[in-house]
Amino acid sequence: MDQKVKEAAPAARGHPALRGPARRERYTHGLGAAQMRALRAMCGALIPALPAEEEDGARGGGDMDVERFYLSTAAESTVPDEVAELTMTRCIWEAGVLVRIILWILATRVGTLALCGRRCVSGEFPYVRRFADMPVERREAALKRWNATRWLVPLKIIFALIKVLCHFVFYTAVDENLENPSWKAIGYSVPAAEEEPRKEEPTEATPTPAPATAPPCRPLDNGVVETKQLDDNALLMSLAEKGLALKTGASSPSAHHHTVLCDAVVVGSGCGGGVAAAVLASAGYKVVVVEKGDYFAARDYSSLEGPTMERLYENGGVFSTANVTTTMFAGATVGGGSAVNWSACIRTPANVLQEWSNDHGLPLFGGQGYVQAMDAVCARLGVTGRCREEGFQNKAVRRGCEALGLRVEAVSRNSSEGHFCGSCNLGCPTGEKRGTDTTWLVDAVGRGAVILTGCKAERFILETNTGGGGGRRKKCVGVVAKCLGNVITKKLRIEAKVSVSACGALMTPPLLRNSGLKNRHIGRNLHLHLVSMAWGYFPDSTAELPGKSYEGGIITSMHRVTDRTIIETPALGPGAFAAVVPWESGRDMKERMRRYARTAHAVVLVRDRAAGTVGGEGRVRFTPSRGDAGELRAGLRRALRILVAAGAAEVGTNRSDGLRLRCKGARDEDVEAFLDEVSVEKGPMHPGSDKWALLASAHQMGSCRMGRSAKHGGVDGGGESWEAEGLYVCDGSLLPTAVGVNPMITIESVAYCVAKGIAESLASRAARSVENRDVSTNPPLACES
């Protein structure tokens, strides 16, 4: 293993996401022994130990790694405890209750008979077995039935949930050497850094141990206050050292708070918050950034999928809609989504700008100022339009498009032309990808901004507005935040002239609601850029397409299917791959995993028109519209054609029935019949179908959209709340609709414009204040008045 990865071992051993015997004593899932026996039996049926006979030359030949892989099972490890922990602590509470009930039922003979039928019947007394006592073959047969059922929806949900979590945990678990015993057999190794990170722009992920000598400074060290490592006194000292004014004693409004004074407080440090902090700090204002995640630099990233997801993603990457049909991924670290996104830098399409300007009545998107903002954003991110060498997946998409005479576009990235990192979704270990943590936030800290990590905003402080404020009845004077460590005893009260919510489309609405705002658009109009995937298997003998699926830039090529649908390539580590791949049997799943490194996926992304809602924190409801589902099906059909034309030996989708086509010897009519089956009305997006597929979303937008009036949006065209003066929103939730392409450039450009407006407003307010002081000091003569 790469030396850099090995150096991360001590930190990972104590890491809360590390799967191993040391973790067992910290489980808090609360399931009883009988329920855990049933869950362990389920995991053992999903990933069983298989005999070592050869099959189609896939095994044997004395390869001990492959033999051990087939003999390994999820039942003889801590995987079931990890699955229980994630289910009970990370999934929506309804899912946890359902799992408890089903496992309790399976722990009884009568319940097992009801859910598994004759499969649990035995010829020996007591004639009916509990689920955990059934032979593994019969348990597997029961799971197949649950997977295919059309009427017993709770069983289908439980199967899908346990299948996803079990496989993700199994293939991301690491030992004390930060290795997984399955990786060699499936052709995977942790990506090694290309080179030492550039000092001027690093990036972040799983922490490394503190070396004996003082480590080199990270880009944001001069401005970061890591609250989890401090007590109350150390926190106050650190804040004062960073140049922040504090209210103490009798001047403090509450004995329960540490009160901090600044010009602007920004909640969130991602694409919106990072840009806003930089613009406001550059205008001369003292800025405080509140970030609940931790700060990592490029040297901290290990590219270990499990531990990194735990630390860098919202809810540890286990975040789904209420109906458990769509998994959502959102960054939760310094840099937010920009620290873990896939580097694609695509400008807002002209037709989208025209729609937002004309149909939504928002002049911001129709003027030259927005174009200049995109120019400024691309310049700061160092966007490059060329790629020196593409990875295996992008080569497959490009080759298939060219074979079919379809247009394929190069995708600009915020990295160098030679950047070949395939793990930027886990924090770029080379530091070449330029997120807000290595660009805008560096600018902000250089101008005196302070970043509080491990600090979660609870509510904005709203007071009655006595100064007019454009008809706004309330005025925002700051934010109350809680330090997430166990030592600091008081909350922070950060008082500011302006407050900015930039914690993303999933977290901004709950924060605004908790603060007392009532606008009906807050939490509505959510768009997700729904994603489904097609895959193609290319044997090692496909010389025209060398490489492995996890190598190379994640997105470097793109094909537009319609004005609403595009095809790109994803980042899929072994855990994510195993989670989305269809499960037909334990044997079939292991055979699929053996093909992991040579299976290319194509992502179909749709500019969705359906609108979801964000309720409380972690409560998201979204159902695709009929039109969105149709776009996804058409996109999958096109993606499969592309993979076939690229030379795949086998293609398919991630539909639960495992539908696939072996391309060798297939006639045109066979291909057409397969594509027709993929495109049937009750395809992979239909929640009531016996054929389902998990959808995904990495782009969340619109849940507090701009509007020309309070009847049309949660904030005005300048990002300011219709209800509270001095309270702004500056993240993806501002977008009026889905943008239709990777939204980083759009979000940062909108944030740039909003922040410029805030700075102008502060300057105007200061000028009026000076004028008022002059008038009160030198009142005009009677003749002058």
Salt bridges, closest charged atoms under 4 A:
GLU53 OE2 - ARG587 NH2 3.65
GLU55 OE1 - ARG587 NH1 3.81
ASP65 OD1 - ARG68 NH2 2.77
ASP81 OD2 - ARG24 NH1 2.93
ASP81 OD1 - HIS29 NE2 3.44
ASP81 OD2 - ARG40 NH2 3.34
GLU82 OE1 - ARG19 NE 3.68
GLU82 OE2 - ARG23 NH1 3.21
GLU85 OE2 - ARG23 NH2 3.79
GLU94 OE2 - ARG619 NH2 2.74
ASP133 OD1 - ARG37 NH2 2.92
GLU194 OE1 - HIS419 ND1 3.69
GLU201 OE2 - ARG198 NH1 3.65
GLU201 OE2 - ARG434 NE 2.52
ASP221 OD1 - ARG218 NE 2.88
GLU226 OE1 - ARG218 NH2 3.23
ASP232 OD2 - HIS258 NE2 2.72
ASP263 OD1 - LYS497 NZ 3.14
ASP294 OD1 - LYS228 NZ 3.22
ASP294 OD2 - ARG311 NH2 2.45
GLU310 OE2 - ARG90 NH2 2.59
GLU314 OE2 - LYS292 NZ 2.55
GLU355 OE1 - ARG607 NH2 3.10
ASP375 OD1 - ARG347 NH1 2.86
GLU390 OE1 - ARG398 NE 2.92
GLU409 OE2 - ARG560 NE 2.88
GLU417 OE1 - ARG386 NH1 2.66
GLU432 OE1 - ARG198 NH2 2.95
GLU432 OE2 - HIS419 ND1 3.94
ASP443 OD2 - ARG380 NE 2.77
GLU458 OE1 - LYS491 NZ 2.75
GLU495 OE1 - LYS247 NZ 3.24
GLU495 OE2 - ARG493 NE 2.89
ASP540 OD1 - ARG598 NE 3.56
GLU584 OE2 - ARG592 NH2 3.06
GLU584 OE2 - ARG660 NH2 2.61
ASP588 OD2 - ARG592 NE 2.90
ASP588 OD1 - ARG660 NH2 2.57
GLU591 OE2 - ARG59 NE 3.82
ASP608 OD2 - HIS527 ND1 3.42
GLU617 OE1 - LYS456 NZ 3.05
ASP628 OD1 - ARG564 NH2 2.49
GLU631 OE2 - ARG564 NH1 3.95
GLU650 OE1 - ARG595 NH1 2.91
GLU650 OE1 - ARG660 NH1 3.44
GLU650 OE2 - ARG662 NE 3.28
ASP657 OD2 - ARG655 NH2 2.95
GLU669 OE2 - ARG667 NH1 3.54
ASP670 OD1 - ARG667 NH2 3.21
GLU672 OE1 - ARG637 NH2 3.20
GLU672 OE2 - ARG641 NH2 2.65
ASP676 OD1 - ARG637 NH1 3.03
GLU677 OE2 - ARG655 NH2 3.02
GLU681 OE2 - ARG626 NH1 2.70
GLU681 OE1 - ARG633 NH2 3.45
ASP690 OD1 - LYS691 NZ 3.63
ASP716 OD2 - ARG472 NH2 2.79
GLU720 OE1 - ARG472 NH2 3.79
